[in-house]
Amino acid sequence: MTNKPIRYGEDQPRLDDDRLPIVLVLLDGLGDRPIPELDHRTPSEAAKTPVLDRLTRRGASGWHIPMGWGRAPSSELAHWAMFGFSDVPFPGRAVLEAIGAGIDVPFGVATTFASLRTSEVADGRVWITGRAARDDMPDADALLAELTPFLREQYGVRLDPMGRGEALMQFGAHAKGGVTDSDPFFEHLHPWLKVRAIGATTQDLADDMNRVLLAVRCRLMESPVNRRRVEAGRPALDVLSTKWSGARERIPDFVEQTGVAGAAVTDSRMYRGLAGLLGMRQRHLAPKADYAADLAERIRVAEELIRDGAQFVHVHTKVTDEAGHTKNPFAKRDALEALDPGLAGLEALADQAIVMVTGDHATPSVHGVLHTGDPTPLLLVGPTVRADEVVEFGERPARQGWFGVVQAHEVMPLLFNHANRPMFLGHRATPRQTLALPDQPEPMRLE
């Protein structure tokens, strides 16, 4: 309760400034499905996670279903919405990857992500059979080095190699990047795909990309590097597939969109790019083999960023997602048990901040799918959060939690509300309506 005096002419006491910082811990691909080998429990339900269970008993739970039932989001689209940008056009993951790699991405230039792939032809279709392996790097580097001047001189396309047979392509003659992928992604179901326009304004780009990719295939098949590979009994890297196309446009930064200063503890190129695009302060930590030590260090750095002025910090680990993709029914359970001690720092942090632990999507450890629209446990804990009756972390217990079903676009308002920062919708302090009460709206300047 406030002890401050009532202001002149008012009948309401002055409000305390008890705004709280926020830490969002994302266990990538956390959600899962019941697994027979785990007695038909999900990995979160089966794992022994005493730290998460203690936090659960202190806080309130729910289900995070990012895009609604049955919709399987990618990490980048789920994060885009969770960060409060669901009403802002997504620029394409290729833009994020480029910024994360330190590549200059001009505004209004069609940009796509490209990868060298192996292939075979059957029934007149090209089927992708693999990608550059770790010991293929010298060959992959040499092939991209051949393609760089070829694409620039013949087609006016800029190619920036990014390592591991990956590259960024920029089509400077085109301002919009709305085209489909040529990378089939589901290689066991689909062949190498024709690029198609998404709307009438990008038909010329689609035509150019198809022409370029077919020419690149011919060039790769004729390359001395691939001839030597075939002679040595190794598959040729003879296809350049593309995906995640888009274009960088002018968008609000994190402060303009949300009203508060944001930061991120990043672990990969894509998340570095996301933070960079949104103007968020960031600290990049290469992942460590010791999962608990790695996560503990990220949480410690998040506290440093808060002390330095950040009011929202994103902490990410991909360990759970990678475990789900192995399709080993025990891998994610074991990963969660290994990660759990690394979350111990959240127990003290939750005394002075709002802390959320959840996933960005489900990555099932079973069935022939990558991501799905299944629910992910969501946990919120902090000084203003009312504890519900849920006492264990996991999908089944979280269903009984206070928050019910939460979609990705609701995450930020939920966090800001409990951080005593909700945007009072009858008040307008900024031209763009922020998601939180803005920390630093522009003051009137005395002449």
BELKA-V719423 format. One record per backbone hydrogen bond with DSSP energy under -1.0 kcal/mol. NH is the residue of the N-H (numbers start at 0). CO is the residue of the C=O. If there is no record, write none. Layout:
NH&CO, NH&CO
This chain:
9&6, 17&15, 19&418, 21&310, 22&353, 23&312, 24&355, 25&314, 26&357, 27&25, 27&316, 29&26, 30&360, 34&40, 37&34, 38&35, 39&34, 45&41, 46&42, 52&48, 53&49, 54&50, 55&51, 56&52, 57&53, 58&54, 59&379, 61&377, 62&403, 63&375, 64&405, 67&64, 70&67, 77&73, 78&74, 79&75, 80&76, 81&77, 82&78, 83&80, 84&79, 87&84, 93&243, 94&91, 95&91, 96&92, 97&93, 98&94, 99&95, 100&96, 101&98, 102&97, 107&247, 109&173, 110&245, 111&168, 112&242, 113&166, 114&240, 115&164, 116&238, 117&129, 119&126, 121&124, 124&121, 126&119, 128&117, 135&132, 136&133, 139&135, 140&136, 141&137, 142&138, 143&139, 144&140, 145&141, 146&142, 147&143, 149&145, 150&146, 151&147, 152&148, 153&149, 154&150, 156&150, 157&169, 159&167, 161&165, 165&162, 166&113, 167&159, 168&111, 169&157, 170&109, 173&170, 178&176, 179&195, 181&241, 182&241, 185&183, 186&184, 188&185, 189&185, 191&125, 192&181, 197&177, 201&198, 202&199, 205&201, 206&202, 207&203, 208&204, 209&205, 210&206, 211&207, 212&208, 213&209, 214&210, 215&211, 216&212, 217&213, 218&214, 219&215, 220&216, 221&217, 226&222, 227&223, 228&224, 229&225, 230&226, 231&227, 232&229, 233&228, 237&235, 238&116, 240&114, 242&112, 245&110, 253&277, 256&252, 257&253, 258&254, 262&311, 263&280, 264&313, 265&282, 271&267, 272&268, 273&269, 274&270, 275&271, 276&272, 277&273, 278&275, 279&274, 280&261, 282&263, 284&265, 293&289, 294&290, 295&291, 296&292, 297&293, 298&294, 299&295, 300&296, 301&297, 302&298, 303&299, 304&300, 305&301, 306&302, 307&303, 308&305, 309&304, 310&260, 311&260, 312&21, 313&262, 314&23, 315&264, 316&25, 321&317, 322&318, 323&319, 324&320, 326&323, 330&327, 333&329, 334&330, 335&331, 336&332, 337&333, 338&334, 339&335, 341&338, 342&339, 343&340, 345&342, 346&343, 348&344, 349&345, 350&347, 351&348, 353&20, 354&380, 355&22, 356&378, 357&24, 361&371, 362&30, 368&366, 371&361, 375&63, 377&61, 378&356, 379&59, 380&354, 384&381, 387&58, 397&393, 398&394, 399&396, 400&397, 402&60, 405&62, 407&65, 409&406, 410&407, 413&409, 414&410, 415&411, 416&412, 417&413, 418&414, 419&416, 420&415, 426&423, 435&257, 436&420, 438&258
